[in-house]
Amino acid sequence: MKNDTASKWRVGIDIGGTFTDIVAINPKDNTIRVGKVPSRYEDPVGAIVEAITSLELEADDIDVIVHGTTRVTNAIIEGTMAPVALLATDGFEDSIEIARLSRAELYHLDVPPKLPPLAPSERRIPVAERMAYTGDVLKPLSAEEISRVVAQAKSLGIDSVAVSLLHSYANGTHERQLGQALADAGLHVSLSHQINPEAREYERTAVTLLDAAVTPIAVNYLGTLENEPLIKGKLRLFHSAGGMATPDAVRNRPLVMAMSGPAAGVAATARLGGGFGHNSLLTFDMGGTTTDVCLVQDGEADISVDKKIAGRPIRMPMVAVESIGAGGGSIVRVDTGGLTIGPDSAGANPGPAAYGNGGTQATITDISVVLGYMNLDKKLGGRMTLDRDAAIKTITPMAEKLGMGIAEFALGTAKVANAVMSRALRRVTVERGVDGRNCALVAFGGAAPLYAAGLARMYGICDVVVPRASSVFSALGCVVADTSYTDQRTIRSESDTWNEASFAAHLAEARTAVLKPFLDEGISEGAIQVEHTALVRYVGQSSEVATRITLPHDISMTGESFRKNHDQLYGFATDESFEIVSLRTVGVLPSGVSATVAPGEPNDGPTLISTGDVWFDAEAPVSTPRYDRATCAAGRQIYGPAILEDASSTVVVPPNWSVTANAAGDLLMKDHDHDR
């Protein structure tokens, strides 16, 4: 097909461990197409092309392709990053190995206390220079020293270098000089004052090393993507702070792609959650490999600057997603420690035993098949028939080992999975001063609607939302994403000695920084929304509290907001002096894409597909109707037990639950045990 410019499609693609999801929206009439193809670990671009082709789209039909990926995250988790060198101020090159005085396992002395640094001692190069914390030059960086360290870096035979000089957050001149010389020598360079401009020397160095280590991987991947004719000139990347950016912007700071896939589903919830009827939402994204949860309040996702991936600090703004290795493909085992789930996954090939591709290890998907949740007569993703006998075969030895029946073991495994996921929910609510029981659980991803009701009941949540296109919701988040860029800089200004003129200058500089990439693309300044957030703490504290800045700025108002937020997080607030440690500024260009759908034609649905046995407790299976989700009439309540399914997802409604579709096609589930 050929489309004119006004009707070109906007495409979102999310590559997961098992499936590659795609959503396309035509802004002209809001037509939505969705698809799902198996992921290809060795050929992700091939999976993207297959996904686009499955929607019968050609290059001329597409306006933009927004891509969320776990490629950078996987490289960090698997330890397959490129070797890197570190340039650090003379005398401080070993700070990365000294790290923090903490152990990964406090009482396990046989476990190494911390991860080894990405740059071992032989790849750490001291630089003769020195800055004061004020940004004043204490020891100049000479041209001879630049030549020496560049030559030494080249002699190591590596392609990527991290530069982290003392107090460069206050003055990045020396880092820029080194960076230019290293780039001229043909090396990839990451500069700490650009990656993480803050005073924490260890964290700043660690995250800069991490950025340098993933740079070659990201650059090669972006190059492959941009050379694909179906994608060339249309690509945007979804980043971990919940927006999208150009390939050039991401190429300069590739670490922003870490956790970009999970962040996309959160962005979709923040964008579309206003129609769910709740101000506080907990996202529950259960895919094939991991489960990701996050808190969204009043249409805004919680943002963190203190995350870790595979034990390595990521000190940069990103959606505060909590990830655990418990997805549909996660492997179930019984060993000397009892029953365990994940973190390793069967992936897409061979996949769960029920896929019939030669998988021999039991997974959560196999548990779902044994319990009767999934329709054996339907092809998963339109192409894969499920094999219940193969699933039972993998589960039987473990059930016998524990002296349990097949159904009893499967139900127990589901409860263990829910308990693991419940702990993740607590980390994003209770640890942030929020009572998660007052939130609604938003379930998306291929497996989440199967387990959402059980997880909600275990946690004490009575409302669950299963959005339309739930199995490809993260891809939908890519489609509706705004373009955004973030600037974070160290301020370190105390309330007792506040200088409003100095702070105003910081605000102006930060605004200019986030506007630049938009203006470079020819976008008018008036179209950009700019927001400022201060990271504030009491003098002497070590952790900051994010506090929104209102303009025109008044330090007393900022202090009042800080104390309110501090009280919510920690249960107290005082009138002591405080300091603004950092300023975070975000520039946003709204996408203008709407994912709303017109109400369907009135019908007498839902249409009954079949009736079959489903196990909700170990006593006996329950005869349960299975309905076509697409035929659920808006406003009509269906009482459990029931199962609703579409082409790529299954929603389990247990006894004492009900489900109602709204006009947009979202499913609103309610636990009536809470009514008692």
KAJO-V848756 format. One record per run of one state. SS is the DSSP state (H for helix, E for strand, C for the rest). FROM is the first residue (numbers start at 1). TO is the last residue. Records with the same first field share a line. If there is no record, write none. Layout:
# KAJO-V848756
SS=FROM-TO, FROM-TO
This chain:
# KAJO-V848756
C=1-4, 8-8, 16-18, 27-30, 39-43, 55-58, 69-70, 79-83, 90-94, 99-120, 128-129, 132-136, 140-142, 156-159, 165-172, 185-187, 196-200, 228-234, 239-243, 253-253, 258-259, 277-279, 287-290, 298-299, 302-302, 305-306, 310-311, 315-317, 320-321, 325-329, 336-337, 346-352, 356-362, 371-379, 381-383, 385-387, 402-405, 433-435, 439-439, 445-447, 460-462, 467-469, 480-482, 498-499, 521-524, 528-528, 539-544, 549-554, 571-577, 590-607, 615-621, 632-633, 635-636, 640-641, 646-649, 654-656, 662-666, 676-676
H=5-7, 44-54, 59-61, 71-78, 95-98, 121-123, 143-155, 173-184, 192-195, 201-227, 247-252, 254-257, 260-276, 353-355, 364-370, 388-401, 406-432, 436-438, 448-459, 470-479, 495-497, 500-520, 525-527, 555-570, 629-631, 672-675
E=9-15, 19-26, 31-38, 62-68, 84-89, 124-127, 130-131, 137-139, 160-164, 188-191, 235-238, 244-246, 280-286, 291-297, 300-301, 303-304, 307-309, 312-314, 318-319, 322-324, 330-335, 338-345, 363-363, 380-380, 384-384, 440-444, 463-466, 483-494, 529-538, 545-548, 578-589, 608-614, 622-628, 634-634, 637-639, 642-645, 650-653, 657-661, 667-671
